[in-house]
């Protein structure tokens, strides 16, 4: 099959070589991350139910989650949640199946609520899904034309005209921002600094060889006795990130700024009862956070598609973003050359998803020019990934690829 794969050399300026570079990551407890996770966990649970009961994943898209912040009164040594966080999972799904004349209703609401509660219980230590959160849902059936495209068995057809974007390798700043949040939210760090909640946002600014990391981290109020305790936690967090920066950003001067909104002289501290700012008026929505590579990168090509909650079978807004990331990394590693890879894949609604309207591979060499062999190898890798596109459904359901 001749696919529409295009490879070209482009002389884009890589962010690493710009004087100014910006990168952001919203961490596990951020309201937008919670919304993304609620979308995706609901989709996975529903997909598994469909597979177990009907042998295949039925039509659904749960990519419209809204998180409305609650109200809380944190204080040193304690605090309480006064008004719960409200999460509503919205979208489309197959809610009933006709089995030879018998209509079987699917417990979509029960599946969604249970999935979201399970994720909260596993990932947010001090947020009780039974007491601190109200989980709701508003699900409608998909339109007939979209369901028809989804149910067509010979070829999996794209349900939308959209595009996915991926690039590799990461710059030093991108890698530092990504791994700073992951490190601060790791089980290792939670054992060392249990006072640090899960709502961690990292903003990176690089000016030539100087990096400023501005980190916002919710502190668990019940675990700190007073201002001195709080300031000691800040010191330990800053010290841990500085040590990580020495490892991940050698040759750079890294300044770590933690909870810069604090005003100790006025008694203002970033305290939370539950470890997330969602407890006190900070709202969230699916798709407002990290892109599929876990970062927000304004210096790079990006897709605004939310990957979370979309069905993992034919929703190109999800699959093409993941495929572009995987393919860009494979091309970089297998060409074994000093290049930067950027990929954009465009679908067309109703067209087989393994036959995109265009798959554009842009190679930026660090030195010299790209060769014909590099062009052909890049095409071959992309062709192979598209040929095996159905495997991405399993990769997504088994959480073997990152989505946000």
N, C-alpha and C positions, 0 to 999 in steps of 0.2 A: 504494500500500500504506500503510495506517495503522499506523505503528509506535508502540510504547509509549514515547514520548518525553515527558518531563515537565520543565518549566522552572519554577523558583520562586525568589523572592527570599529570601535568608537573611541574617541579621545576625550571621554568625559573626565572631569576632574573628580577624583576619588576624595571623599570627605577627609580622609587621613592627610591629604596634601593641602587642604584648605586652611586658611589662617584661623577661621572660627568654625567650630563643629558643635552641634547640639544633639543630644540623645536623651530619651526618657524611658523609664519603665515604671509601670504601676504594679505593685506587688499583690500577693495573694489576698490580703485583707482589704484592699482598696474597693470602694463600692462598685466601680466599673468592672473590676476583676471578678467580684462576687456575681455580678449580673451575667458576665460571660460564662462563668462556671455553672450558674443555674441553667442557662440556655443549653450548654453542652451536656451536662449531666442528665438533664431531662431528655434530650435527644438520644443519648446512648441508652438510657433505660428503656425508652420507648422502642428503639431499634431492636434491642435484645428481646423484648416482649414479642414484637412482631415476628422475629426469627424463630423463637421457641414455639410459638403457637400457629404460625401460618407459613413457615418455611422461607420467608423472605422479608426484607424491610419494606414496609408500606410507606406511602407518601406522608411526609410531615416536614414542617419547618418551624422551629421554635426559637427563632432568632430575634424576638422582640420582647425582651425582659426589661422591666422597669423596677428599680429599687428606690423606694422613698425612705429617706432617713428618718430615724426615730428621735427620741429625746432621752437624754441621760443626765445624771448628776454625779460625775466622778469626784472623788475627794481622796486625799492621801489616806491610805489605810482602808479604803472602802469605796462606797458609792453604789448607785442603783440605776437601773434602766426604768425610766418613767413611762415611756411610750415605745412600743416595739417597732422594729424595722418592718416595712411592708414590701414584699416582693411579689410581683405579678408576672407570671410566665404567659406570654401571649404568642399566638401564631396559628398555624394550620396543622391538622393531622387527620389521619383516617381514624374515625371514632367508632365505626361499625363495619362488619364484614358480612357479606351475604354468602352463606355456606349451603349451597343447594336449596335455596328457598327459605332457609332459616337465617334470620339476621342476628348476628352476635355482637353485642355491645362491648367495646373495649374500655377498660377502666383508666382512661387517659389521665384524669385528674389525680387519681390515687397514685399512679405511677410517677407523675411529675412531682407531686408534693413529697413523696418518699425519697426520690432521687436528690432533691435539693436539700432536704433535711440531712440525709446521709453525708453529703459533701460538706455541709457546714460543720457537722459533728467531727469529721475527720481532719478538717483544715483550720478551724478557728477555735482555739482552746477554750476561750472564755465567752463565746457567743453560744448561748443555749437555744437551739432551734425550736424548742417547745415553749420557752418563756419569752425570749427576746425577739422573735421573728414571727410574723404572720405571712404564710406562703399561700398565694392565691393563683388562679389560672383563668384564662379566657381563651378558649380554643375553638376555632371554627374549621369546617371542612375546606379542603383545597378546591379551587375552581376546576371544572370538568376538563378543560383543555390541558391544564398542567398535570392533572392526575393521568390523563391519557398518555402524555409524553412519558411520565414516570413508569407507567405500567407496560410500555412497549418492550417485549422480551428479547427480540432478536438483537437489538442494539440499545445500549443505554444512551438516551438522548439528553442533551443539555436542557435544563429547565429554565435557562435565562441567557441573555446576551450580556456577558460580563467578562472581566479579566482578572487574572491572578499575577502576582509579582513576587519574585524572589531574587536574592543576591548573595554572593559569597566571594571572599571571606569577610568577616566582620573587621571593623577598624579596632584599634586599641581601646578607644573610648566606648564603642558599642559593646565590646566584650566586657569591659570593666563595669559598665552600668548594669548589664544583664546579670553578671555573676555577683555583683554587690548585693542586689536584692535577694538572689537565690541563696547566698551565703547567710544573710541576716535572717532569712526565714527557714534555714535548715534546722533539722532536729539537733544538730551539734550546737548551734548558736542558742537555740531555745533552752538547752541544758545549761549553757554558760551564762546567758543573760535572759532568764525567764520573764523578766519584767518587760521585755520588748514585745509588743503585740505584732500581729500579722499585717496590719495596714502600713506598708512601707512603700514610699515612692522615692525613686532616685532620679534626679535630673543632673545630667552631665554637660558641662561646658568645657571645651578645650580651646585655649588661645595659644596657638603655636605649640610649645612644649609644656604648657602649664594647664592643669586640669582642676576645675572646681566641681566637686560632687556635693550637691545640695540634697540632703536626705531628710524626709519627714517620716518619723516613726512613732506610732501610737504607743504610749506607755500604759501598762496595766495598773490602774490606781490602787488596787487592793494590795499590790506587792511592793509599793514604795511608801515609806512612813512619813516622809516630809521632803522639803526642798533639797536638803543635803543628799538624801538618798537618790532623788531624781537626778541631780547634777552628777552624781557618781555613775549612774547608769549611762548618762550621756557621754561621760568620759570613756567608759569601757566600750561603748559602741563605736565611738570615733577612733579609738585605739585599734579596734579589730579591723575596721575598714582601712585604716592607714597601713596596717600590716598586709592586708590583701592587695592593696594598691601597689605596694612595693613588688609583689610577685607578678601581678598582671599588667603593670604599666611601667616596666623598667625604662629608665631614661627620661621619665616625665616627672615634673614636680606636681604632686597631687595634694590639694587642700580639701579637707573634709569638713563640711558644715552640717551640723545635725540639729534639727528642730529650731531653725533660726527665728521662728515666730514667738518663741518663749520670751516673756518679760518677767523675770524673777522678782524684780523690784516692785512689780505690780501684782505679784501672785499669779501670773499667767503661765501655765504649763500645758503641754500637750498630753493631758491625762485622759484615759478612756476606761470605762468599766469592762468593755468586751474586747478591746484590741483593734477596733475598727472605727473610723470616723463616721461610718454609716449609722452609728448609734445616736448621733447628735446632728441630724439635719443635712449630712452630706449624702447626696443622691447619686445614683448610678444607672447606666443603661448599657445593654449589649452593643458592642461595636465601638464604644467611645474610648476604649483602652488600647492595649498593645495590639500590634499587627501579628501575623502568623509566626514571625520569628521571635516574638516576645518583647519587641521594642517599638518605640515610636521614633521614627528617623526622618525628620524634616529635610535632611540633606540628600535623601535617597528617593528613587521612584517608589511609590506606595499605592496599594489599593485601599479604598475606603470600605470595602466589603467586610462585614463581620463574618468571621469564620465560625464562631460559636453558634450552636443550635441548628444550623442548616443540615439537611439530611446528608449522610455520607455516601450516597449512591450516585446521584446525578446533579447535585447542586454545585455548579462550577465555581461559584463564589467561595466555596469552601475547598473543594478538591484542587482547583488550579493553583490556589495560593500555596497549598502544601506541596504539590508536585513541583512548582517553580523553585521552592526552597531546596527540595531534595535534589532536583536535577542540577541546580547551580552549584551545589556542594560537590556532587559527583563529577561534574565537568572540571571544576577547579582541581580536585584531587587527582583525577585520572589523566588530565592533560599534563600534569606535573610540570607546569610552567608558571612563571611569575605573571599572573594575569588576574584581573578582577572580572567576575561574571555577573551579568544582570539578565534576568529573564522576564518576559511578559507574555502571557498566554491568553488569547482572546477566543471566547466561545461564540456560538450563534445559536439562539434558541431553536430546538428541534433538530439540531445537527448532532451526530454521534460525538460523545465527549472525548473519544480517543482521536477525533479528527477535528482539531480546533481550526477556526478560521485563519488563525496565524499563531505560530509559536516563535517568538523573536528572541534570539540569543545574542546578546551584545558582549563582546570581549574587549577588554581594555588592557593591553599589555603594559607591564611596568617598563620593559625595555624592548626595543626592536618592534617587529611587526608580527601579526599572527600568520601562520602558515596554512597551506591547503590541508595538510594533515590535521591540524587543530580544528579547522572548520568541519571536516568530515567526521572527526571523532566526536565533536560536540553535537552534530546532527544525529549521529548514531546513538548517543546516550539519551538524547531527548526522545528519539523514536522508540527506544526500548522502554522508557518510562511511560510513554503514551500507550504503547502496546500492552503494558501490564497495569493499566490504570485501575482496573477493578481491585487490585490488591490494596489500594488506598483506603477502601472501605474498612477492611480488617485492621489496617494500621491505625486508623482513626478510632475505631471502636475499642481496640486494645490499648489505646493511649500510648502508642509507640512513636507518635509524632506530636510535636508541640503545635498548639493552635493559637495561643495568646500568651 
